[in-house]
Amino acid sequence: MRKIFNITVILIITLLLGTPFEVAAGEDESTKKANIDGIDLNTLTEDELIYIPEAQREGKEVDEGYLHSNLDAADIPVLYNTYPNVNKYIKDKGFQAASVEYNHLDRLKKFPYRDGYGEVEGVVAHETANPNSTIDGEIAWMKRNHKNAFVHAFVDHERIIETHPLDLGAWGAGFYANQRFVHVELVRVHSFDEFARSINNYAEYIAGILFDYNLGVTSAETTGEGSLWSHKAVSKFLGGTNHVDPHGYFGIYGYKWDDFVKLVKEKHNNQVKLERIAGNDRYQTAVEVSKEGWNKSDVVVLARGDEYADALAGVPLAKKHDAPVLLTRSNILTRLTKEEIARLKTNKVFILGSKKAIGKNVEKDILSMGIEVERIEGADRTETAANIARNLLSNSTNKKVVLVNGYDFPDALSVASYAGKAGMPILLAKVNKLPDATKKVLDDLNPKKTTIIGGKKAINNKLESSLPNVNRIAGNDRFDTAVEVARHFEKDVKNDYYVTTGRSFPDAITGAALAAKEATGILLVHDQVPKTLASFIENENTNKIKIIGGTQVVTNDVERKLIYYLSQ
């Protein structure tokens, strides 16, 4: 980034990653292009060249705006007694770290670490050395100059913004560091309080990375070995760069590298993990959910994994038969799913949906295993749900039903586990009318109580008023509705909950079957923990949370926030 800093002396400014070379007498242009920071590009393989920024490989000069200061702690007057102790100040003030904002930039080059995708070896702590910029300004500059250099994240006193997936490398600190480390920039601020807040965010974010990648916290500052590196340590021990940040900036506020390492260790030690049930994709996650809840199951409910229509009403059926919900592709029985059906020693599979939804090939594959198949289907999703309701309530005295908008999935996800536990079928409506199949089954069942899930945009007042013995549970959005549903049913369930994404349906559908079995519910998140959910966790005596889904759908940052709210 642009880095010019003046403190009693005029600083020597150097370029980050690829300072333009002075061509010695007699040195031709090809030789100039072949040597970057002492590295002969002619000796590198194609796989290794990716760790050299594109602009440098093309022999272009780095944009003069992209500067790093060589300001070291030794250049700073002794200020250690001028300011309060930063770590103590953070603790005394009780600062909470900012939530991570995910703003991954598509334009940034995608390449793996030297040992492969996600094989992070440590974190390099940088600072931007530009006292006149902001976090947004630094990101805007990086967007314009990303062929010269880019990093994974920026941190200031108010925000943590991740700009590049941590599982991929970045051009942050020269050839050797680029292939190994996550790179995080600390943005300069303008007061001691802001500095302390920024250090708190910086340490929290870096500690989380080291924890998530199981790297521990060991400083590389004196030995060149460890998981936490300054840019100075990279220059000293690895090479490919000559910058020495963040020591000089730290020194302005009387802060030392060892103090920072201590703070990162403290925050790392406070990191805990929630139990997470996850696979590499939705099909494997469904299998992992099944393994969590069932050693054996006579029945399996099978739904299509890429379309929610027929799956919405399936959880109460699964609960009736104490069965997991597994997922399949439309025309091929997914290998992992087939293996799980075999592990469960299943005798019968309910297929949800028509042959257009789940094809004959899937059915034949199951039959070839010597397993009975019963298909519950209809002309459309509403009729499939109606037929599931008839199956569910055969020989039942239950007279309660749930009604949701059948053309979006979140409200059904919120109520599925509770409906399953109570033996209530989930029927599907449109915003302003009952489909014929739903109307007919309601007439046939003549329920004593109909519970609408979702607000007026999901099912409007006119339709509500046409139903007998109706009540509505709703919030301002899908996430609030999930909390209101949990509040409504919490007296009937344990205060342990599953949390999954409300942005897609598969993990919540399969997880709801497990939640129903365990007499608990599903709560929904997005890329943050919704405020209403945070309040619910803090105030409703929530004992335990398990996450369903991988870190792509429920991020590590969301997990950290859930842990924080549980601890309050």
Stockholm file with secondary structure:
# STOCKHOLM 1.0

chainA/1-568         MRKIFNITVILIITLLLGTPFEVAAGEDESTKKANIDGIDLNTLTEDELIYIPEAQREGKEVDEGYLHSNLDAADIPVLYNTYPNVNKYIKDKGFQAASVEYNHLDRLKKFPYRDGYGEVEGVVAHETANPNSTIDGEIAWMKRNHKNAFVHAFVDHERIIETHPLDLGAWGAGFYANQRFVHVELVRVHSFDEFARSINNYAEYIAGILFDYNLGVTSAETTGEGSLWSHKAVSKFLGGTNHVDPHGYFGIYGYKWDDFVKLVKEKHNNQVKLERIAGNDRYQTAVEVSKEGWNKSDVVVLARGDEYADALAGVPLAKKHDAPVLLTRSNILTRLTKEEIARLKTNKVFILGSKKAIGKNVEKDILSMGIEVERIEGADRTETAANIARNLLSNSTNKKVVLVNGYDFPDALSVASYAGKAGMPILLAKVNKLPDATKKVLDDLNPKKTTIIGGKKAINNKLESSLPNVNRIAGNDRFDTAVEVARHFEKDVKNDYYVTTGRSFPDAITGAALAAKEATGILLVHDQVPKTLASFIENENTNKIKIIGGTQVVTNDVERKLIYYLSQ
#=GR chainA/1-568 SS CCCCCBSSSBCCEEESSCCCCCCCTTCCHHHHHHEETTEEGGGSCHHHHTTSCHHHHTTCCCCTTCEEECCCGGGSCCCTTTSCCHHHHHHHHTCCCCCEEECCCTTSCCCCBTTBTTCCCEEEEEECCCTTCCHHHHHHHHHHTTTTCCCSEEECSSCEEECSCTTSCCSSSHHHHHTTEEEEEECCCSSHHHHHHHHHHHHHHHHHHHHHTTCCCCBCTTTSCSSEEEHHHIIIIICSCCCCTTHHHHHHTTCCHHHHHHHHHHHHHTCCCCEEECCSSHHHHHHHHHHHHCSCCSEEEEEETTCCTTTTTHHHHHHHTTCCEEEECSSSCCHHHHHHHHHTTCSEEEEESCTTTSCHHHHHHHHTTTCEEEEECCSSHHHHHHHHHHHHHTTCCCCEEEEEETTSSHHHHHHHHHHHHHTCCEEEECSSCCCHHHHHHHHHHCCSEEEEESCTTTSCHHHHHTSSSEEEECCSSHHHHHHHHHHHHGGGSCSEEEEEESSCSHHHHHHHHHHHHTTCEEEEECSSCCHHHHHHHHHTTCCEEEEESCTTTSCHHHHHHHHHHHHC
#=GC SS_cons         CCCCCBSSSBCCEEESSCCCCCCCTTCCHHHHHHEETTEEGGGSCHHHHTTSCHHHHTTCCCCTTCEEECCCGGGSCCCTTTSCCHHHHHHHHTCCCCCEEECCCTTSCCCCBTTBTTCCCEEEEEECCCTTCCHHHHHHHHHHTTTTCCCSEEECSSCEEECSCTTSCCSSSHHHHHTTEEEEEECCCSSHHHHHHHHHHHHHHHHHHHHHTTCCCCBCTTTSCSSEEEHHHIIIIICSCCCCTTHHHHHHTTCCHHHHHHHHHHHHHTCCCCEEECCSSHHHHHHHHHHHHCSCCSEEEEEETTCCTTTTTHHHHHHHTTCCEEEECSSSCCHHHHHHHHHTTCSEEEEESCTTTSCHHHHHHHHTTTCEEEEECCSSHHHHHHHHHHHHHTTCCCCEEEEEETTSSHHHHHHHHHHHHHTCCEEEECSSCCCHHHHHHHHHHCCSEEEEESCTTTSCHHHHHTSSSEEEECCSSHHHHHHHHHHHHGGGSCSEEEEEESSCSHHHHHHHHHHHHTTCEEEEECSSCCHHHHHHHHHTTCCEEEEESCTTTSCHHHHHHHHHHHHC
//
